[in-house]
Amino acid sequence: MATLAYAVRRKGSAVDFVNLPVDSPAVFSARGLPAATQIRKADHLRVCLEEDVQFQATTGLERYRFRHCCLPELDFADLDLSANFLGKSLSAPLLISSMTGGTELAQTINYRLAAAAQQFGLAMGVGSQRVAIENPEVLPSFAVRSVAPDILLFANLGAVQLNYSYGLAQCQQAVDWLEADALILHLNPLQEAVQTRGDTNFRDLLGKIGQLCRHLPVPVIAKEVGNGISAQMAERLIEVGIRAIDVAGAGGTSWARVESERASDARQRRLGQTFANWGIPTADCLVAIRQAAPDLPLIASGGLRNGLDVAKALALGADLAGLALPFLQAAADSELALQELVETLSAEIATVLFCTGSAAIPDLRAGRLESVAS
Ligand SMILES: Cc1cc2nc3c(=O)[nH]c(=O)nc-3n(C[C@H](O)[C@H](O)[C@H](O)COP(=O)(O)O)c2cc1C
């Protein structure tokens, strides 16, 4: 029988997963039967939390190091971590990357993440809202504005859905439901290719993305899911009206590995393994896109695991740095673990500022980072 991983009790401080039947009333609302999309969303959380789904290849950030400053001439207490993205102020240049929604566990996680984002002044994205478009009963799992009225908040849909009957109406709905500041369109050809019965018709999407950018009243952001965006593709996306890019490069969570773990047939499993380390490393995406588009609002993500990674990504040209898996793990643990993570990341970023003689985030770009000779 198909099962869903669902958190029903706690052992110590960690969420404990048990398998419940997919039609368990504890998992689904009274009316609806579980849809395939809901099962997939629950699977993604379980696989990401229980299996090793990280790249074995790296982000490329290890090829850079900050030049240490032995006399910063700064008071640590005065360091300024604040940032601005798409016109909204943030207390730190941190984004809780798009992850989840559509199940009760996803709801708990989204609300915890949103409360932390509100408390610490961070940005946040929700996971793909396709599950709610298909079944509006799961809308509460995305309704995080109630606990995060002030944050920079991103709606999320797969760009490929524009080839599967989605259009302006569905995108507008995703934004309205969230009262979102912008819509992220994720680009995930490898994930769809590895997924059993994935949506693999990516033909003629650029024009449809352009049309959406022209008509949606909020900015549209293009994002990968961990395989990176090249400078050439970034230029084409900017040409059609994309207002910001999240590189979501290689080196962190590998969606080929996630889908390989979930695959029901041997060929899809092997496909996922073969392409487990496919993609453009996060650092390479950042350098190339920043060079091609000096003024583009740019988000770094994919394999950022501590505040030093974040600071390097900012020094390479990012305006905002997103983490997915680390925030998921902390949120699945406890609210306290989440607060601890944010405070640790902030302390690490501040330490980089201090030890490079940088008073504020923009100073990181002033030649503080050097390539490590290989
Ligand atoms: C459990 C989980 C679910 C995700 N779902 C989405 C999604 O619905 N939409 C999206 O754009 N990215 C999604 N992502 C991708 C992340 O936003 C991010 O791009 C990727 O995981 C790389 O970041 P990381 O290495 O910090 O995990 C998901 C990631 C995780 C861990």
The ligand as an SDF file (V2000), in Angstrom:
LIG
                    3D

 31 33  0  0  0  0  0  0  0  0999 V2000
   12.2840   19.5810    0.7420 C   0  0  0  0  0  0  0  0  0  0  0  0
   12.5850   20.5440   -0.3670 C   0  0  0  0  0  0  0  0  0  0  0  0
   11.5750   20.9120   -1.2370 C   0  0  0  0  0  0  0  0  0  0  0  0
   11.8260   21.8100   -2.2810 C   0  0  0  0  0  0  0  0  0  0  0  0
   10.7920   22.2360   -3.0720 N   0  0  0  0  0  0  0  0  0  0  0  0
   11.0010   23.2580   -3.9410 C   0  0  0  0  0  0  0  0  0  0  0  0
    9.9240   23.8640   -4.6330 C   0  0  0  0  0  0  0  0  0  0  0  0
    8.7640   23.4720   -4.4820 O   0  0  0  0  0  0  0  0  0  0  0  0
   10.1960   24.8970   -5.4800 N   0  0  0  0  0  0  0  0  0  0  0  0
   11.4720   25.3660   -5.6800 C   0  0  0  0  0  0  0  0  0  0  0  0
   11.6660   26.3360   -6.4170 O   0  0  0  0  0  0  0  0  0  0  0  0
   12.5150   24.7890   -5.0560 N   0  0  0  0  0  0  0  0  0  0  0  0
   12.3130   23.7680   -4.1970 C   0  0  0  0  0  0  0  0  0  0  0  0
   13.3670   23.2140   -3.5080 N   0  0  0  0  0  0  0  0  0  0  0  0
   14.7420   23.5960   -3.9030 C   0  0  0  0  0  0  0  0  0  0  0  0
   15.3590   24.6270   -2.9810 C   0  0  0  0  0  0  0  0  0  0  0  0
   14.6290   25.8290   -2.9810 O   0  0  0  0  0  0  0  0  0  0  0  0
   16.8270   24.9060   -3.3610 C   0  0  0  0  0  0  0  0  0  0  0  0
   16.8790   25.5250   -4.6230 O   0  0  0  0  0  0  0  0  0  0  0  0
   17.6870   23.6550   -3.4070 C   0  0  0  0  0  0  0  0  0  0  0  0
   17.2760   22.7190   -2.4280 O   0  0  0  0  0  0  0  0  0  0  0  0
   19.1640   23.9710   -3.1690 C   0  0  0  0  0  0  0  0  0  0  0  0
   19.3520   24.5470   -1.8910 O   0  0  0  0  0  0  0  0  0  0  0  0
   20.0450   23.7500   -0.6840 P   0  0  0  0  0  0  0  0  0  0  0  0
   21.2920   23.1410   -1.2280 O   0  0  0  0  0  0  0  0  0  0  0  0
   20.2930   24.7900    0.3740 O   0  0  0  0  0  0  0  0  0  0  0  0
   19.0740   22.6930   -0.2170 O   0  0  0  0  0  0  0  0  0  0  0  0
   13.1410   22.3170   -2.4620 C   0  0  0  0  0  0  0  0  0  0  0  0
   14.1680   21.9270   -1.5870 C   0  0  0  0  0  0  0  0  0  0  0  0
   13.9020   21.0530   -0.5390 C   0  0  0  0  0  0  0  0  0  0  0  0
   15.0350   20.6630    0.3810 C   0  0  0  0  0  0  0  0  0  0  0  0
  1  2  1  0
  2  3  1  0
  2 30  2  0
  3  4  2  0
  4  5  1  0
  4 28  1  0
  5  6  2  0
  6  7  1  0
  6 13  1  0
  7  8  2  0
  7  9  1  0
  9 10  1  0
 10 11  2  0
 10 12  1  0
 12 13  2  0
 13 14  1  0
 14 15  1  0
 14 28  1  0
 15 16  1  0
 16 17  1  0
 16 18  1  0
 18 19  1  0
 18 20  1  0
 20 21  1  0
 20 22  1  0
 22 23  1  0
 23 24  1  0
 24 25  2  0
 24 26  1  0
 24 27  1  0
 28 29  2  0
 29 30  1  0
 30 31  1  0
M  END
$$$$
